[in-house]
Amino acid sequence: HGQRKERRDKVAAQMILQSYLESPARLSLAAPVEKAWRKLGDPPPPILVALSGGPDSVALLRALQSCCLGRVVPAHLNHLLRGEAGDADEAFCASLGAVCG
């Protein structure tokens, strides 16, 4: 049961990621994010991104990754308060981290 759930979570993560990568919204978010990041210094510092697994944090992560070239660290905290839903969020975020590099 656990392996099936983990595989299902990974497939869902890949589907969400693919739909985002094909979205025109990705392009409109990346430019202002890069501009703000470059104002932080030369070279700009690494960025720690709090990742809930929701669409807002995933979009921010992807926008930062598109301009920060390996300087983005996704971070997720499972507070163990939401049972299987929290575990699913954790698995999704971990799969994004794996895809993110």
Secondary structure in CASP SS format (residue, H / E / C, confidence):
PFRMAT SS
TARGET T0000
AUTHOR 0000-0000-0000
METHOD secondary structure of the structure
MODEL  1
H C 1.00
G H 1.00
Q H 1.00
R H 1.00
K H 1.00
E H 1.00
R H 1.00
R H 1.00
D H 1.00
K H 1.00
V H 1.00
A H 1.00
A H 1.00
Q H 1.00
M H 1.00
I H 1.00
L H 1.00
Q H 1.00
S H 1.00
Y H 1.00
L H 1.00
E C 1.00
S C 1.00
P H 1.00
A H 1.00
R H 1.00
L H 1.00
S H 1.00
L H 1.00
A H 1.00
A H 1.00
P H 1.00
V H 1.00
E H 1.00
K H 1.00
A H 1.00
W H 1.00
R H 1.00
K C 1.00
L C 1.00
G C 1.00
D C 1.00
P C 1.00
P C 1.00
P C 1.00
P C 1.00
I E 1.00
L E 1.00
V E 1.00
A E 1.00
L C 1.00
S C 1.00
G C 1.00
G C 1.00
P H 1.00
D H 1.00
S H 1.00
V H 1.00
A H 1.00
L H 1.00
L H 1.00
R H 1.00
A H 1.00
L H 1.00
Q H 1.00
S H 1.00
C H 1.00
C H 1.00
L C 1.00
G C 1.00
R C 1.00
V E 1.00
V E 1.00
P E 1.00
A E 1.00
H C 1.00
L C 1.00
N C 1.00
H C 1.00
L C 1.00
L C 1.00
R C 1.00
G H 1.00
E H 1.00
A H 1.00
G H 1.00
D H 1.00
A H 1.00
D H 1.00
E H 1.00
A H 1.00
F H 1.00
C H 1.00
A H 1.00
S H 1.00
L H 1.00
G H 1.00
A H 1.00
V H 1.00
C H 1.00
G C 1.00
END
